[in-house]
Amino acid sequence: MCNFPPGLPPAQVSLGRYDTLGALDHLAALDADTILPGHGPVLSMAIAAAVDEVRDRTR
């Protein structure tokens, strides 16, 4: 787990929950271990692990 957990954007700036959750499939397929979010600190973790954390919290 990272210090600043990955998450979904708030509903006010999202085009739709299902589109956002669907995009996670594309992100999880990337081979990356550093995530540079638009806001917040750099996340040093596999993107697939970050996607798993988001999915666990949104169930």
PDBQT receptor file of N, H, CA, C and O in Angstrom, charges set to zero:
ATOM      1  N   MET A   1       0.851  -1.176   0.000  1.00  0.00    +0.000 N 
ATOM      2  CA  MET A   1       0.000   0.000   0.000  1.00  0.00    +0.000 C 
ATOM      3  C   MET A   1       0.894   1.236   0.000  1.00  0.00    +0.000 C 
ATOM      4  O   MET A   1       1.961   1.244   0.614  1.00  0.00    +0.000 OA
ATOM      5  N   CYS A   2       0.451   2.266  -0.687  1.00  0.00    +0.000 N 
ATOM      6  H   CYS A   2      -0.416   2.260  -1.185  1.00  0.00    +0.000 HD
ATOM      7  CA  CYS A   2       1.248   3.483  -0.767  1.00  0.00    +0.000 C 
ATOM      8  C   CYS A   2       0.726   4.525   0.220  1.00  0.00    +0.000 C 
ATOM      9  O   CYS A   2      -0.360   4.365   0.779  1.00  0.00    +0.000 OA
ATOM     10  N   ASN A   3       1.498   5.590   0.434  1.00  0.00    +0.000 N 
ATOM     11  H   ASN A   3       2.380   5.720  -0.020  1.00  0.00    +0.000 HD
ATOM     12  CA  ASN A   3       1.104   6.645   1.370  1.00  0.00    +0.000 C 
ATOM     13  C   ASN A   3      -0.116   7.416   0.894  1.00  0.00    +0.000 C 
ATOM     14  O   ASN A   3      -0.927   7.849   1.713  1.00  0.00    +0.000 OA
ATOM     15  N   PHE A   4      -0.258   7.592  -0.385  1.00  0.00    +0.000 N 
ATOM     16  H   PHE A   4       0.401   7.240  -1.050  1.00  0.00    +0.000 HD
ATOM     17  CA  PHE A   4      -1.377   8.323  -0.968  1.00  0.00    +0.000 C 
ATOM     18  C   PHE A   4      -2.083   7.347  -1.899  1.00  0.00    +0.000 C 
ATOM     19  O   PHE A   4      -1.680   7.205  -3.054  1.00  0.00    +0.000 OA
ATOM     20  N   PRO A   5      -3.116   6.679  -1.429  1.00  0.00    +0.000 N 
ATOM     21  CA  PRO A   5      -3.695   5.587  -2.216  1.00  0.00    +0.000 C 
ATOM     22  C   PRO A   5      -4.309   6.067  -3.524  1.00  0.00    +0.000 C 
ATOM     23  O   PRO A   5      -4.923   7.133  -3.579  1.00  0.00    +0.000 OA
ATOM     24  N   PRO A   6      -4.142   5.281  -4.567  1.00  0.00    +0.000 N 
ATOM     25  CA  PRO A   6      -4.763   5.619  -5.837  1.00  0.00    +0.000 C 
ATOM     26  C   PRO A   6      -6.277   5.536  -5.711  1.00  0.00    +0.000 C 
ATOM     27  O   PRO A   6      -6.796   4.784  -4.886  1.00  0.00    +0.000 OA
ATOM     28  N   GLY A   7      -6.967   6.288  -6.508  1.00  0.00    +0.000 N 
ATOM     29  H   GLY A   7      -6.546   6.899  -7.179  1.00  0.00    +0.000 HD
ATOM     30  CA  GLY A   7      -8.422   6.264  -6.441  1.00  0.00    +0.000 C 
ATOM     31  C   GLY A   7      -9.052   6.808  -7.703  1.00  0.00    +0.000 C 
ATOM     32  O   GLY A   7      -8.361   7.230  -8.630  1.00  0.00    +0.000 OA
ATOM     33  N   LEU A   8     -10.357   6.791  -7.726  1.00  0.00    +0.000 N 
ATOM     34  H   LEU A   8     -10.918   6.448  -6.973  1.00  0.00    +0.000 HD
ATOM     35  CA  LEU A   8     -11.116   7.321  -8.854  1.00  0.00    +0.000 C 
ATOM     36  C   LEU A   8     -11.321   8.818  -8.674  1.00  0.00    +0.000 C 
ATOM     37  O   LEU A   8     -11.321   9.311  -7.546  1.00  0.00    +0.000 OA
ATOM     38  N   PRO A   9     -11.494   9.543  -9.767  1.00  0.00    +0.000 N 
ATOM     39  CA  PRO A   9     -11.782  10.966  -9.637  1.00  0.00    +0.000 C 
ATOM     40  C   PRO A   9     -13.181  11.164  -9.063  1.00  0.00    +0.000 C 
ATOM     41  O   PRO A   9     -14.027  10.279  -9.189  1.00  0.00    +0.000 OA
ATOM     42  N   PRO A  10     -13.437  12.312  -8.434  1.00  0.00    +0.000 N 
ATOM     43  CA  PRO A  10     -14.776  12.569  -7.913  1.00  0.00    +0.000 C 
ATOM     44  C   PRO A  10     -15.801  12.637  -9.054  1.00  0.00    +0.000 C 
ATOM     45  O   PRO A  10     -15.455  12.947 -10.194  1.00  0.00    +0.000 OA
ATOM     46  N   ALA A  11     -17.043  12.347  -8.733  1.00  0.00    +0.000 N 
ATOM     47  H   ALA A  11     -17.324  12.096  -7.806  1.00  0.00    +0.000 HD
ATOM     48  CA  ALA A  11     -18.111  12.315  -9.743  1.00  0.00    +0.000 C 
ATOM     49  C   ALA A  11     -18.236  13.636 -10.509  1.00  0.00    +0.000 C 
ATOM     50  O   ALA A  11     -18.635  13.635 -11.673  1.00  0.00    +0.000 OA
ATOM     51  N   GLN A  12     -17.902  14.757  -9.873  1.00  0.00    +0.000 N 
ATOM     52  H   GLN A  12     -17.578  14.758  -8.926  1.00  0.00    +0.000 HD
ATOM     53  CA  GLN A  12     -18.035  16.058 -10.517  1.00  0.00    +0.000 C 
ATOM     54  C   GLN A  12     -17.121  16.206 -11.733  1.00  0.00    +0.000 C 
ATOM     55  O   GLN A  12     -17.418  16.991 -12.633  1.00  0.00    +0.000 OA
ATOM     56  N   VAL A  13     -16.030  15.471 -11.768  1.00  0.00    +0.000 N 
ATOM     57  H   VAL A  13     -15.789  14.834 -11.036  1.00  0.00    +0.000 HD
ATOM     58  CA  VAL A  13     -15.079  15.603 -12.885  1.00  0.00    +0.000 C 
ATOM     59  C   VAL A  13     -14.964  14.329 -13.715  1.00  0.00    +0.000 C 
ATOM     60  O   VAL A  13     -14.102  14.229 -14.588  1.00  0.00    +0.000 OA
ATOM     61  N   SER A  14     -15.825  13.366 -13.445  1.00  0.00    +0.000 N 
ATOM     62  H   SER A  14     -16.525  13.448 -12.736  1.00  0.00    +0.000 HD
ATOM     63  CA  SER A  14     -15.782  12.102 -14.156  1.00  0.00    +0.000 C 
ATOM     64  C   SER A  14     -16.914  12.046 -15.179  1.00  0.00    +0.000 C 
ATOM     65  O   SER A  14     -18.003  12.564 -14.933  1.00  0.00    +0.000 OA
ATOM     66  N   LEU A  15     -16.657  11.423 -16.313  1.00  0.00    +0.000 N 
ATOM     67  H   LEU A  15     -15.773  11.002 -16.513  1.00  0.00    +0.000 HD
ATOM     68  CA  LEU A  15     -17.686  11.286 -17.339  1.00  0.00    +0.000 C 
ATOM     69  C   LEU A  15     -18.659  10.158 -17.021  1.00  0.00    +0.000 C 
ATOM     70  O   LEU A  15     -19.707  10.055 -17.659  1.00  0.00    +0.000 OA
ATOM     71  N   GLY A  16     -18.342   9.334 -16.074  1.00  0.00    +0.000 N 
ATOM     72  H   GLY A  16     -17.491   9.418 -15.556  1.00  0.00    +0.000 HD
ATOM     73  CA  GLY A  16     -19.222   8.238 -15.692  1.00  0.00    +0.000 C 
ATOM     74  C   GLY A  16     -18.456   7.152 -14.981  1.00  0.00    +0.000 C 
ATOM     75  O   GLY A  16     -17.333   6.815 -15.357  1.00  0.00    +0.000 OA
ATOM     76  N   ARG A  17     -19.060   6.618 -13.971  1.00  0.00    +0.000 N 
ATOM     77  H   ARG A  17     -19.972   6.892 -13.666  1.00  0.00    +0.000 HD
ATOM     78  CA  ARG A  17     -18.397   5.606 -13.151  1.00  0.00    +0.000 C 
ATOM     79  C   ARG A  17     -17.988   4.388 -13.970  1.00  0.00    +0.000 C 
ATOM     80  O   ARG A  17     -16.875   3.885 -13.814  1.00  0.00    +0.000 OA
ATOM     81  N   TYR A  18     -18.879   3.904 -14.846  1.00  0.00    +0.000 N 
ATOM     82  H   TYR A  18     -19.783   4.312 -14.973  1.00  0.00    +0.000 HD
ATOM     83  CA  TYR A  18     -18.566   2.689 -15.590  1.00  0.00    +0.000 C 
ATOM     84  C   TYR A  18     -17.485   2.937 -16.643  1.00  0.00    +0.000 C 
ATOM     85  O   TYR A  18     -16.657   2.062 -16.895  1.00  0.00    +0.000 OA
ATOM     86  N   ASP A  19     -17.485   4.114 -17.256  1.00  0.00    +0.000 N 
ATOM     87  H   ASP A  19     -18.157   4.826 -17.052  1.00  0.00    +0.000 HD
ATOM     88  CA  ASP A  19     -16.401   4.435 -18.190  1.00  0.00    +0.000 C 
ATOM     89  C   ASP A  19     -15.070   4.507 -17.442  1.00  0.00    +0.000 C 
ATOM     90  O   ASP A  19     -14.044   4.030 -17.929  1.00  0.00    +0.000 OA
ATOM     91  N   THR A  20     -15.103   5.103 -16.267  1.00  0.00    +0.000 N 
ATOM     92  H   THR A  20     -15.937   5.490 -15.872  1.00  0.00    +0.000 HD
ATOM     93  CA  THR A  20     -13.879   5.239 -15.472  1.00  0.00    +0.000 C 
ATOM     94  C   THR A  20     -13.378   3.867 -15.027  1.00  0.00    +0.000 C 
ATOM     95  O   THR A  20     -12.187   3.577 -15.129  1.00  0.00    +0.000 OA
ATOM     96  N   LEU A  21     -14.275   3.033 -14.539  1.00  0.00    +0.000 N 
ATOM     97  H   LEU A  21     -15.244   3.269 -14.456  1.00  0.00    +0.000 HD
ATOM     98  CA  LEU A  21     -13.867   1.690 -14.116  1.00  0.00    +0.000 C 
ATOM     99  C   LEU A  21     -13.382   0.866 -15.308  1.00  0.00    +0.000 C 
ATOM    100  O   LEU A  21     -12.460   0.062 -15.168  1.00  0.00    +0.000 OA
ATOM    101  N   GLY A  22     -13.991   1.058 -16.475  1.00  0.00    +0.000 N 
ATOM    102  H   GLY A  22     -14.739   1.711 -16.589  1.00  0.00    +0.000 HD
ATOM    103  CA  GLY A  22     -13.557   0.352 -17.671  1.00  0.00    +0.000 C 
ATOM    104  C   GLY A  22     -12.159   0.754 -18.098  1.00  0.00    +0.000 C 
ATOM    105  O   GLY A  22     -11.404  -0.065 -18.621  1.00  0.00    +0.000 OA
ATOM    106  N   ALA A  23     -11.812   2.011 -17.876  1.00  0.00    +0.000 N 
ATOM    107  H   ALA A  23     -12.425   2.676 -17.451  1.00  0.00    +0.000 HD
ATOM    108  CA  ALA A  23     -10.474   2.494 -18.231  1.00  0.00    +0.000 C 
ATOM    109  C   ALA A  23      -9.393   1.807 -17.395  1.00  0.00    +0.000 C 
ATOM    110  O   ALA A  23      -8.238   1.723 -17.811  1.00  0.00    +0.000 OA
ATOM    111  N   LEU A  24      -9.777   1.318 -16.214  1.00  0.00    +0.000 N 
ATOM    112  H   LEU A  24     -10.715   1.387 -15.875  1.00  0.00    +0.000 HD
ATOM    113  CA  LEU A  24      -8.806   0.636 -15.364  1.00  0.00    +0.000 C 
ATOM    114  C   LEU A  24      -8.243  -0.610 -16.037  1.00  0.00    +0.000 C 
ATOM    115  O   LEU A  24      -7.083  -0.962 -15.820  1.00  0.00    +0.000 OA
ATOM    116  N   ASP A  25      -9.065  -1.284 -16.858  1.00  0.00    +0.000 N 
ATOM    117  H   ASP A  25     -10.006  -0.997 -17.034  1.00  0.00    +0.000 HD
ATOM    118  CA  ASP A  25      -8.573  -2.465 -17.579  1.00  0.00    +0.000 C 
ATOM    119  C   ASP A  25      -7.405  -2.099 -18.482  1.00  0.00    +0.000 C 
ATOM    120  O   ASP A  25      -6.421  -2.833 -18.564  1.00  0.00    +0.000 OA
ATOM    121  N   HIS A  26      -7.516  -0.964 -19.157  1.00  0.00    +0.000 N 
ATOM    122  H   HIS A  26      -8.316  -0.368 -19.091  1.00  0.00    +0.000 HD
ATOM    123  CA  HIS A  26      -6.438  -0.514 -20.049  1.00  0.00    +0.000 C 
ATOM    124  C   HIS A  26      -5.191  -0.133 -19.253  1.00  0.00    +0.000 C 
ATOM    125  O   HIS A  26      -4.068  -0.443 -19.651  1.00  0.00    +0.000 OA
ATOM    126  N   LEU A  27      -5.404   0.537 -18.132  1.00  0.00    +0.000 N 
ATOM    127  H   LEU A  27      -6.316   0.789 -17.809  1.00  0.00    +0.000 HD
ATOM    128  CA  LEU A  27      -4.261   0.933 -17.302  1.00  0.00    +0.000 C 
ATOM    129  C   LEU A  27      -3.557  -0.287 -16.708  1.00  0.00    +0.000 C 
ATOM    130  O   LEU A  27      -2.328  -0.333 -16.668  1.00  0.00    +0.000 OA
ATOM    131  N   ALA A  28      -4.324  -1.268 -16.251  1.00  0.00    +0.000 N 
ATOM    132  H   ALA A  28      -5.323  -1.230 -16.283  1.00  0.00    +0.000 HD
ATOM    133  CA  ALA A  28      -3.739  -2.459 -15.623  1.00  0.00    +0.000 C 
ATOM    134  C   ALA A  28      -2.856  -3.234 -16.587  1.00  0.00    +0.000 C 
ATOM    135  O   ALA A  28      -1.946  -3.944 -16.160  1.00  0.00    +0.000 OA
ATOM    136  N   ALA A  29      -3.116  -3.107 -17.878  1.00  0.00    +0.000 N 
ATOM    137  H   ALA A  29      -3.855  -2.530 -18.225  1.00  0.00    +0.000 HD
ATOM    138  CA  ALA A  29      -2.336  -3.840 -18.877  1.00  0.00    +0.000 C 
ATOM    139  C   ALA A  29      -0.979  -3.192 -19.161  1.00  0.00    +0.000 C 
ATOM    140  O   ALA A  29      -0.132  -3.796 -19.818  1.00  0.00    +0.000 OA
ATOM    141  N   LEU A  30      -0.771  -1.982 -18.676  1.00  0.00    +0.000 N 
ATOM    142  H   LEU A  30      -1.460  -1.491 -18.141  1.00  0.00    +0.000 HD
ATOM    143  CA  LEU A  30       0.500  -1.292 -18.915  1.00  0.00    +0.000 C 
ATOM    144  C   LEU A  30       1.604  -1.871 -18.030  1.00  0.00    +0.000 C 
ATOM    145  O   LEU A  30       1.356  -2.310 -16.907  1.00  0.00    +0.000 OA
ATOM    146  N   ASP A  31       2.812  -1.863 -18.554  1.00  0.00    +0.000 N 
ATOM    147  H   ASP A  31       3.014  -1.507 -19.467  1.00  0.00    +0.000 HD
ATOM    148  CA  ASP A  31       3.977  -2.322 -17.791  1.00  0.00    +0.000 C 
ATOM    149  C   ASP A  31       4.668  -1.093 -17.221  1.00  0.00    +0.000 C 
ATOM    150  O   ASP A  31       5.627  -0.576 -17.795  1.00  0.00    +0.000 OA
ATOM    151  N   ALA A  32       4.165  -0.636 -16.085  1.00  0.00    +0.000 N 
ATOM    152  H   ALA A  32       3.386  -1.055 -15.618  1.00  0.00    +0.000 HD
ATOM    153  CA  ALA A  32       4.719   0.568 -15.461  1.00  0.00    +0.000 C 
ATOM    154  C   ALA A  32       4.809   0.351 -13.962  1.00  0.00    +0.000 C 
ATOM    155  O   ALA A  32       3.964  -0.320 -13.370  1.00  0.00    +0.000 OA
ATOM    156  N   ASP A  33       5.841   0.923 -13.349  1.00  0.00    +0.000 N 
ATOM    157  H   ASP A  33       6.528   1.468 -13.830  1.00  0.00    +0.000 HD
ATOM    158  CA  ASP A  33       5.964   0.813 -11.898  1.00  0.00    +0.000 C 
ATOM    159  C   ASP A  33       6.112   2.172 -11.224  1.00  0.00    +0.000 C 
ATOM    160  O   ASP A  33       6.422   2.259 -10.035  1.00  0.00    +0.000 OA
ATOM    161  N   THR A  34       5.889   3.221 -11.993  1.00  0.00    +0.000 N 
ATOM    162  H   THR A  34       5.637   3.149 -12.959  1.00  0.00    +0.000 HD
ATOM    163  CA  THR A  34       5.858   4.570 -11.454  1.00  0.00    +0.000 C 
ATOM    164  C   THR A  34       4.655   5.278 -12.066  1.00  0.00    +0.000 C 
ATOM    165  O   THR A  34       4.477   5.277 -13.284  1.00  0.00    +0.000 OA
ATOM    166  N   ILE A  35       3.830   5.884 -11.212  1.00  0.00    +0.000 N 
ATOM    167  H   ILE A  35       3.975   5.885 -10.222  1.00  0.00    +0.000 HD
ATOM    168  CA  ILE A  35       2.627   6.564 -11.663  1.00  0.00    +0.000 C 
ATOM    169  C   ILE A  35       2.779   8.048 -11.352  1.00  0.00    +0.000 C 
ATOM    170  O   ILE A  35       3.061   8.428 -10.216  1.00  0.00    +0.000 OA
ATOM    171  N   LEU A  36       2.592   8.872 -12.362  1.00  0.00    +0.000 N 
ATOM    172  H   LEU A  36       2.363   8.563 -13.285  1.00  0.00    +0.000 HD
ATOM    173  CA  LEU A  36       2.698  10.320 -12.213  1.00  0.00    +0.000 C 
ATOM    174  C   LEU A  36       1.299  10.920 -12.346  1.00  0.00    +0.000 C 
ATOM    175  O   LEU A  36       0.886  11.280 -13.449  1.00  0.00    +0.000 OA
ATOM    176  N   PRO A  37       0.562  11.032 -11.229  1.00  0.00    +0.000 N 
ATOM    177  CA  PRO A  37      -0.791  11.576 -11.302  1.00  0.00    +0.000 C 
ATOM    178  C   PRO A  37      -0.770  13.070 -11.594  1.00  0.00    +0.000 C 
ATOM    179  O   PRO A  37       0.247  13.734 -11.393  1.00  0.00    +0.000 OA
ATOM    180  N   GLY A  38      -1.867  13.583 -12.058  1.00  0.00    +0.000 N 
ATOM    181  H   GLY A  38      -2.693  13.044 -12.222  1.00  0.00    +0.000 HD
ATOM    182  CA  GLY A  38      -1.959  15.021 -12.321  1.00  0.00    +0.000 C 
ATOM    183  C   GLY A  38      -1.896  15.835 -11.042  1.00  0.00    +0.000 C 
ATOM    184  O   GLY A  38      -1.433  16.976 -11.049  1.00  0.00    +0.000 OA
ATOM    185  N   HIS A  39      -2.357  15.255  -9.949  1.00  0.00    +0.000 N 
ATOM    186  H   HIS A  39      -2.733  14.329  -9.944  1.00  0.00    +0.000 HD
ATOM    187  CA  HIS A  39      -2.328  15.906  -8.633  1.00  0.00    +0.000 C 
ATOM    188  C   HIS A  39      -1.845  14.880  -7.629  1.00  0.00    +0.000 C 
ATOM    189  O   HIS A  39      -2.181  13.700  -7.729  1.00  0.00    +0.000 OA
ATOM    190  N   GLY A  40      -1.073  15.316  -6.678  1.00  0.00    +0.000 N 
ATOM    191  H   GLY A  40      -0.800  16.275  -6.597  1.00  0.00    +0.000 HD
ATOM    192  CA  GLY A  40      -0.598  14.407  -5.635  1.00  0.00    +0.000 C 
ATOM    193  C   GLY A  40       0.800  13.892  -5.924  1.00  0.00    +0.000 C 
ATOM    194  O   GLY A  40       1.389  14.180  -6.966  1.00  0.00    +0.000 OA
ATOM    195  N   PRO A  41       1.316  13.124  -4.978  1.00  0.00    +0.000 N 
ATOM    196  CA  PRO A  41       2.686  12.636  -5.091  1.00  0.00    +0.000 C 
ATOM    197  C   PRO A  41       2.825  11.515  -6.122  1.00  0.00    +0.000 C 
ATOM    198  O   PRO A  41       1.848  10.876  -6.513  1.00  0.00    +0.000 OA
ATOM    199  N   VAL A  42       4.055  11.302  -6.543  1.00  0.00    +0.000 N 
ATOM    200  H   VAL A  42       4.849  11.821  -6.226  1.00  0.00    +0.000 HD
ATOM    201  CA  VAL A  42       4.389  10.187  -7.428  1.00  0.00    +0.000 C 
ATOM    202  C   VAL A  42       4.138   8.889  -6.670  1.00  0.00    +0.000 C 
ATOM    203  O   VAL A  42       4.475   8.778  -5.491  1.00  0.00    +0.000 OA
ATOM    204  N   LEU A  43       3.551   7.912  -7.344  1.00  0.00    +0.000 N 
ATOM    205  H   LEU A  43       3.277   8.002  -8.302  1.00  0.00    +0.000 HD
ATOM    206  CA  LEU A  43       3.314   6.604  -6.741  1.00  0.00    +0.000 C 
ATOM    207  C   LEU A  43       4.332   5.626  -7.302  1.00  0.00    +0.000 C 
ATOM    208  O   LEU A  43       4.392   5.413  -8.513  1.00  0.00    +0.000 OA
ATOM    209  N   SER A  44       5.122   5.040  -6.436  1.00  0.00    +0.000 N 
ATOM    210  H   SER A  44       5.074   5.213  -5.452  1.00  0.00    +0.000 HD
ATOM    211  CA  SER A  44       6.117   4.043  -6.857  1.00  0.00    +0.000 C 
ATOM    212  C   SER A  44       5.573   2.662  -6.571  1.00  0.00    +0.000 C 
ATOM    213  O   SER A  44       5.888   2.043  -5.555  1.00  0.00    +0.000 OA
ATOM    214  N   MET A  45       4.754   2.196  -7.483  1.00  0.00    +0.000 N 
ATOM    215  H   MET A  45       4.498   2.699  -8.309  1.00  0.00    +0.000 HD
ATOM    216  CA  MET A  45       4.163   0.869  -7.368  1.00  0.00    +0.000 C 
ATOM    217  C   MET A  45       3.716   0.438  -8.756  1.00  0.00    +0.000 C 
ATOM    218  O   MET A  45       3.507   1.274  -9.635  1.00  0.00    +0.000 OA
ATOM    219  N   ALA A  46       3.574  -0.850  -8.950  1.00  0.00    +0.000 N 
ATOM    220  H   ALA A  46       3.744  -1.529  -8.236  1.00  0.00    +0.000 HD
ATOM    221  CA  ALA A  46       3.106  -1.345 -10.240  1.00  0.00    +0.000 C 
ATOM    222  C   ALA A  46       1.699  -0.812 -10.500  1.00  0.00    +0.000 C 
ATOM    223  O   ALA A  46       0.863  -0.780  -9.597  1.00  0.00    +0.000 OA
ATOM    224  N   ILE A  47       1.447  -0.401 -11.724  1.00  0.00    +0.000 N 
ATOM    225  H   ILE A  47       2.126  -0.427 -12.457  1.00  0.00    +0.000 HD
ATOM    226  CA  ILE A  47       0.139   0.158 -12.035  1.00  0.00    +0.000 C 
ATOM    227  C   ILE A  47      -0.958  -0.888 -11.852  1.00  0.00    +0.000 C 
ATOM    228  O   ILE A  47      -2.080  -0.543 -11.481  1.00  0.00    +0.000 OA
ATOM    229  N   ALA A  48      -0.650  -2.155 -12.106  1.00  0.00    +0.000 N 
ATOM    230  H   ALA A  48       0.261  -2.435 -12.408  1.00  0.00    +0.000 HD
ATOM    231  CA  ALA A  48      -1.643  -3.213 -11.893  1.00  0.00    +0.000 C 
ATOM    232  C   ALA A  48      -2.018  -3.307 -10.409  1.00  0.00    +0.000 C 
ATOM    233  O   ALA A  48      -3.180  -3.548 -10.083  1.00  0.00    +0.000 OA
ATOM    234  N   ALA A  49      -1.056  -3.121  -9.518  1.00  0.00    +0.000 N 
ATOM    235  H   ALA A  49      -0.112  -2.925  -9.783  1.00  0.00    +0.000 HD
ATOM    236  CA  ALA A  49      -1.326  -3.143  -8.080  1.00  0.00    +0.000 C 
ATOM    237  C   ALA A  49      -2.191  -1.940  -7.682  1.00  0.00    +0.000 C 
ATOM    238  O   ALA A  49      -3.089  -2.065  -6.850  1.00  0.00    +0.000 OA
ATOM    239  N   ALA A  50      -1.918  -0.786  -8.277  1.00  0.00    +0.000 N 
ATOM    240  H   ALA A  50      -1.188  -0.685  -8.954  1.00  0.00    +0.000 HD
ATOM    241  CA  ALA A  50      -2.719   0.406  -7.997  1.00  0.00    +0.000 C 
ATOM    242  C   ALA A  50      -4.157   0.190  -8.455  1.00  0.00    +0.000 C 
ATOM    243  O   ALA A  50      -5.097   0.555  -7.748  1.00  0.00    +0.000 OA
ATOM    244  N   VAL A  51      -4.330  -0.396  -9.625  1.00  0.00    +0.000 N 
ATOM    245  H   VAL A  51      -3.567  -0.692 -10.200  1.00  0.00    +0.000 HD
ATOM    246  CA  VAL A  51      -5.667  -0.682 -10.137  1.00  0.00    +0.000 C 
ATOM    247  C   VAL A  51      -6.388  -1.655  -9.198  1.00  0.00    +0.000 C 
ATOM    248  O   VAL A  51      -7.576  -1.483  -8.925  1.00  0.00    +0.000 OA
ATOM    249  N   ASP A  52      -5.689  -2.659  -8.711  1.00  0.00    +0.000 N 
ATOM    250  H   ASP A  52      -4.724  -2.798  -8.933  1.00  0.00    +0.000 HD
ATOM    251  CA  ASP A  52      -6.296  -3.607  -7.765  1.00  0.00    +0.000 C 
ATOM    252  C   ASP A  52      -6.774  -2.889  -6.497  1.00  0.00    +0.000 C 
ATOM    253  O   ASP A  52      -7.854  -3.184  -5.986  1.00  0.00    +0.000 OA
ATOM    254  N   GLU A  53      -5.974  -1.952  -5.993  1.00  0.00    +0.000 N 
ATOM    255  H   GLU A  53      -5.096  -1.712  -6.408  1.00  0.00    +0.000 HD
ATOM    256  CA  GLU A  53      -6.372  -1.186  -4.795  1.00  0.00    +0.000 C 
ATOM    257  C   GLU A  53      -7.639  -0.397  -5.069  1.00  0.00    +0.000 C 
ATOM    258  O   GLU A  53      -8.555  -0.387  -4.246  1.00  0.00    +0.000 OA
ATOM    259  N   VAL A  54      -7.700   0.259  -6.209  1.00  0.00    +0.000 N 
ATOM    260  H   VAL A  54      -6.956   0.250  -6.877  1.00  0.00    +0.000 HD
ATOM    261  CA  VAL A  54      -8.898   1.046  -6.550  1.00  0.00    +0.000 C 
ATOM    262  C   VAL A  54     -10.111   0.129  -6.631  1.00  0.00    +0.000 C 
ATOM    263  O   VAL A  54     -11.164   0.438  -6.073  1.00  0.00    +0.000 OA
ATOM    264  N   ARG A  55      -9.969  -0.974  -7.310  1.00  0.00    +0.000 N 
ATOM    265  H   ARG A  55      -9.114  -1.225  -7.764  1.00  0.00    +0.000 HD
ATOM    266  CA  ARG A  55     -11.099  -1.907  -7.461  1.00  0.00    +0.000 C 
ATOM    267  C   ARG A  55     -11.537  -2.458  -6.104  1.00  0.00    +0.000 C 
ATOM    268  O   ARG A  55     -12.735  -2.613  -5.870  1.00  0.00    +0.000 OA
ATOM    269  N   ASP A  56     -10.609  -2.753  -5.219  1.00  0.00    +0.000 N 
ATOM    270  H   ASP A  56      -9.635  -2.626  -5.410  1.00  0.00    +0.000 HD
ATOM    271  CA  ASP A  56     -10.959  -3.257  -3.880  1.00  0.00    +0.000 C 
ATOM    272  C   ASP A  56     -11.778  -2.226  -3.108  1.00  0.00    +0.000 C 
ATOM    273  O   ASP A  56     -12.725  -2.587  -2.410  1.00  0.00    +0.000 OA
ATOM    274  N   ARG A  57     -11.424  -0.959  -3.225  1.00  0.00    +0.000 N 
ATOM    275  H   ARG A  57     -10.654  -0.666  -3.792  1.00  0.00    +0.000 HD
ATOM    276  CA  ARG A  57     -12.129   0.097  -2.499  1.00  0.00    +0.000 C 
ATOM    277  C   ARG A  57     -13.450   0.492  -3.117  1.00  0.00    +0.000 C 
ATOM    278  O   ARG A  57     -14.274   1.109  -2.442  1.00  0.00    +0.000 OA
ATOM    279  N   THR A  58     -13.686   0.160  -4.384  1.00  0.00    +0.000 N 
ATOM    280  H   THR A  58     -13.017  -0.341  -4.933  1.00  0.00    +0.000 HD
ATOM    281  CA  THR A  58     -14.927   0.586  -5.040  1.00  0.00    +0.000 C 
ATOM    282  C   THR A  58     -15.954  -0.527  -5.127  1.00  0.00    +0.000 C 
ATOM    283  O   THR A  58     -17.010  -0.338  -5.731  1.00  0.00    +0.000 OA
ATOM    284  N   ARG A  59     -15.680  -1.654  -4.554  1.00  0.00    +0.000 N 
ATOM    285  H   ARG A  59     -14.822  -1.807  -4.064  1.00  0.00    +0.000 HD
ATOM    286  CA  ARG A  59     -16.654  -2.771  -4.587  1.00  0.00    +0.000 C 
ATOM    287  C   ARG A  59     -17.731  -2.565  -3.584  1.00  0.00    +0.000 C 
ATOM    288  O   ARG A  59     -18.633  -3.394  -3.467  1.00  0.00    +0.000 OA
TER     289      ARG A  59
